[in-house]
């Protein structure tokens, strides 16, 4: 079993975060018997994210997507995944409000649209809440692969990578699963 890692966002600003998260993921994945494949960063552009998702899905059993803590990166990830799987991208207004309060406590200000981007996930995904940051995680199956969207800040990644994620990864090889096809958009 192999994992492909995709970082989304400004490489010059977030390369160090991406590398730290990849090292952390490599340890977590090795603990459940999953080898690390390639890791690559792409800009926050839906078409580029989609192209990299298709490539990663052909190469690995697990695709981990690590958007930078910025609305454009999170939006590009969610839109590419949802469109590619033919799913609706849904926002959670209650979560967006909680994130607005969290951002205010951190001294950050975002528009309603940006907060909704942070709270959006494809229909049918499994939430992987981030207890401290704005980028919320989720998991979704796509044919034989599992896609994880996780924050690209090491401390927030650790908060999202809970026992439930470990159980999900341990079960990758067996059991019944829903089948979806990533299609061109």
C-alpha positions in Angstrom: 0.0 0.0 0.0 1.3 3.4 -1.0 0.4 7.0 -0.1 0.8 10.0 -2.5 1.0 13.5 -0.9 -0.2 16.7 -2.5 0.5 20.1 -1.0 -1.6 23.0 -2.2 -0.7 26.7 -2.0 2.2 29.1 -2.2 5.4 27.0 -2.2 7.7 29.8 -1.1 5.6 30.5 1.9 4.6 27.0 2.9 7.4 24.6 1.7 8.8 24.1 5.3 5.4 23.4 6.7 4.8 20.9 3.9 8.1 19.1 4.5 7.4 18.9 8.3 3.9 17.5 7.6 5.2 14.9 5.2 7.7 13.7 7.8 5.0 13.4 10.3 2.7 11.6 7.9 5.4 9.2 6.9 5.8 8.1 10.6 2.0 7.8 11.0 1.5 5.9 7.8 4.4 3.6 8.5 2.8 2.6 11.8 -0.2 1.3 9.9 1.8 -0.4 7.1 1.5 2.3 4.3 4.6 3.4 2.4 5.2 7.0 1.3 5.1 7.5 -2.4 5.7 10.9 -4.1 5.1 14.3 -2.5 4.5 17.3 -4.6 3.3 20.9 -4.2 0.9 22.6 -6.7 -0.5 26.1 -6.7 -4.0 26.8 -5.5 -5.5 26.4 -9.0 -8.4 24.0 -9.3 -7.3 22.6 -12.7 -3.7 21.9 -11.5 -5.0 20.4 -8.3 -7.3 18.1 -10.3 -4.6 17.0 -12.6 -2.3 16.1 -9.7 -5.2 14.3 -8.0 -5.7 12.1 -11.0 -2.0 11.4 -11.3 -1.8 10.6 -7.6 -4.9 8.3 -7.7 -3.2 6.3 -10.4 -0.1 5.8 -8.3 -1.3 5.3 -4.8 -3.9 3.7 -2.6 -4.1 6.8 -0.4 -4.0 10.4 -1.5 -3.3 12.9 1.2 -4.1 16.5 0.3 -2.5 19.2 2.5 -3.9 22.7 1.6 -2.1 25.7 3.0 -3.9 27.7 5.7 -5.4 30.1 3.1 -8.9 30.1 1.6 -7.8 29.8 -2.0 -5.8 26.6 -1.3 -8.7 25.0 0.7 -11.2 26.1 -2.0 -9.1 24.6 -4.8 -8.8 21.3 -3.0 -12.5 21.0 -2.2 -13.7 22.1 -5.6 -11.3 19.7 -7.5 -12.2 16.7 -5.3 -15.9 17.4 -5.4 -16.0 18.0 -9.2 -13.8 15.1 -9.9 -16.0 12.7 -7.9 -19.3 14.3 -9.2 -20.2 15.4 -5.7 -21.7 18.6 -4.3 -19.3 20.7 -2.2 -21.2 21.6 0.9 -20.5 24.3 3.4 -21.5 24.1 7.1 -22.8 27.5 8.2 -22.6 26.6 11.9 -19.0 25.5 11.5 -18.2 28.7 9.4 -19.5 30.7 12.4 -17.3 28.7 14.8 -14.3 29.3 12.5 -15.1 33.1 12.4 -14.9 33.1 16.2 -11.7 31.1 16.2 -10.2 33.4 13.6 -11.1 36.5 15.7 -9.4 35.0 18.7 -6.3 34.5 16.6 -6.5 38.1 15.4 -7.4 37.1 11.8 -10.2 38.5 9.7 -11.8 36.6 6.9 -14.9 37.3 4.7 -17.9 35.1 5.0 -17.0 33.5 1.6 -13.5 32.7 2.9 -14.9 31.1 6.1 -17.3 29.0 4.1 -14.3 27.8 2.0 -12.7 26.6 5.2 -15.9 24.8 6.3 -16.7 23.1 2.9 -16.4 19.4 2.2 -17.7 17.1 -0.5 -21.1 15.4 0.2 -20.5 12.0 1.8 -17.1 12.8 3.3 -16.1 11.9 6.8 -15.3 15.0 8.9 -11.8 15.1 10.6 -12.2 18.2 12.7 -9.3 20.5 13.4 -9.6 21.6 17.0 -7.2 24.6 16.7 -7.0 25.9 13.2 -9.2 26.9 10.3 -8.4 24.2 7.7 -10.8 21.4 8.5 -10.0 17.8 7.5 -12.1 15.2 5.9 -11.8 11.7 4.3 -13.5 10.3 1.3 -13.3 7.1 -0.7 -12.8 7.2 -4.5 -12.9 3.6 -5.9 -10.0 1.8 -4.2 -8.4 4.9 -2.9 -9.0 7.0 0.1 -8.5 10.7 0.0 -7.6 12.6 3.1 -7.7 16.4 3.3 -5.6 17.5 6.3 -4.2 20.9 7.5 -0.7 21.7 6.4 0.4 23.1 9.7 2.3 20.4 11.7 0.5 21.1 15.1 -2.9 21.1 13.4 -2.1 18.0 11.4 -1.4 16.2 14.6 -4.8 17.4 16.0 -6.7 16.0 13.0 -4.7 12.8 12.7 -6.8 11.1 15.5 -7.4 7.5 16.4 -10.3 7.5 13.9 -8.0 8.3 11.0 -5.6 5.6 12.1 -8.6 3.1 12.2 -9.6 4.2 8.7 -6.1 3.7 7.4 -5.7 0.3 9.1 -8.9 -0.8 7.3 -7.9 0.3 3.8 -7.3 -3.2 2.5 -10.5 -4.9 3.5 -14.2 -4.6 3.9 -16.9 -3.2 1.7 -16.5 0.2 0.3 -18.4 2.7 -1.9 -17.1 3.0 -5.5 -16.7 6.4 -7.1 -14.9 7.4 -10.3 -12.7 10.5 -10.5 -13.8 12.0 -13.8 -12.4 14.8 -16.0 -14.0 18.3 -15.5 
